[in-house]
Amino acid sequence: KMAIAVKVRRADGVVELQDIDVTAGSSNVKGRVDMHNAGPKATWTINLASSAFAIADLPALQAAAPAAKPTARAAGSSHFVFTDAAFSFEALRARNADGEVAIGRFTVADGRTLDRVQAKVTLRDGKLDAPTMQASGYGGTISGVLAVDATRGRVPTIALRVEGRELDLAALLAAAGVARQVRGGKTNVAIDVTMHGDSPHQWMSGINGRAQAVVGPATLVNAKLDPTLTFDRLAEAVNPFRTVNPSTDLQCAVIRLPLAGGIAQIDRSIALETKQIDAAVSGTLDFRNETLDLAIRPRIRQGIAIEIPQIAELVRFRGTFAAPTVAVDAMASAAAIARIGAAIGTGGLSVLGGSIFAQSTAGAGACDVALGKAAPAAVTAKSTADTPKRGSPPTGNDDLTKALKGLFGR
């Protein structure tokens, strides 16, 4: 149910909608719209404000929206995360407009809210410019600039720049479908990209630019792992301390994606540091076919004793965006087991009190490397297995066999 009040004034080539006052459910809109019909194309001047606006309160508008036209590939694209359904730009070509919109609280379709939303828009002959877009949400502030060139006869082009400051990590994880109790973790996001095409899949298939997120110190409560969740499987593989400690003390995390032609080539530009480990990521994100192939190398931090049964040397995260898989690299795992066996055989169980894995020495951390602020730190190994003395048994699976024999007195 809706209530509408408006004063209409008509003059030569002009229709003015004054004192607009619309309510629907919890939503309301006030302001005015002037429509000038002089010339080949109508020009609208819009000035609207709302103290609260919820998409769910306007089902009639949702039902009236034109259905997206499927592209030629849509029939085989149901597995895509970014839909291949085409978006119509005809509304941008139909008229010119200048507008300002202010919304106190904007509730989107999934129930999430943005506060103090403001936007200024100019539309001329299919070219839309939004030089001012800002809002408060996810615990921080969001601002952006949008330019769309949908000139008739040309492939639509989108340029987007978004900056998020002091965003809440828990809110961002929840938006991504990850339920995790988090304290702290203020996050800054910067996106500057250009895209082409008329569907989200086409936009991502040729995306160029950069995207970056930097997460500050946070405490993540280690709830019981759910093996059906990809995020939990990945967290367990990368950080086995998660299963023995009540919480994870995250010192920083970085995601920096250089994007070219729909591909992000990652060379340690994704990283995290906790109190006990740091991890660097290398590999490829391919938005053209929505696949990923990432190698994650966890590393024990200097001075941290091993108090867990095993640490993966290399975790592989690969597959499609919709259904990625997590696996520990078999060869790296075998090498790690061999070094543990060598440590037992040459130094006894007490050797396990200190890390026998590669550790970062003094120098740059994984996050600084990911941000491009420093070169990768040197690594050292605190194990006689990695630096055998003369007469020591050769490293490898023989070490494990000998160590186990020695352990059980055989």
Buried (B, 14 or more C-beta within 10 A) or exposed (E): EEEEEEEEEEEEEEBBBEEBEBBBEEBBBBBBBBBBEEEEEBBBBBBBBBEBBBBBBBEEEEEEEEEBEBBEEBEEBEEBEBBBBBBBBEEBBEBBBBBBBBBEBBBEEEEEBBEBBBBBBEBBEBBBBBEBBBBBBBBBBBBBBBBBBBBEEEEBBBBBBBBBEEBBBBBBBBEEEBEBEBEBBBBBBBBBBBBBBBBBBBBBBBBBBBBBBBBBBBBBEBEEBEEEEBBBBBBBBBBBBBEEBEBBBBBBBBBBBBBEEBBBBBEBBBBBBBBBBBBBBBBBBBBBEBBBBBBBBBBBBEEBEBEBEEBBBBBBBBBBBEEBEBBBBEEBBBBBBBBBBBBBBBBEEEBBEBBBBBBBEEEBBBBBBBBEEBEBBEEBBBBBBBEBEEEBBEBBEBBBBBBEEBEEEE
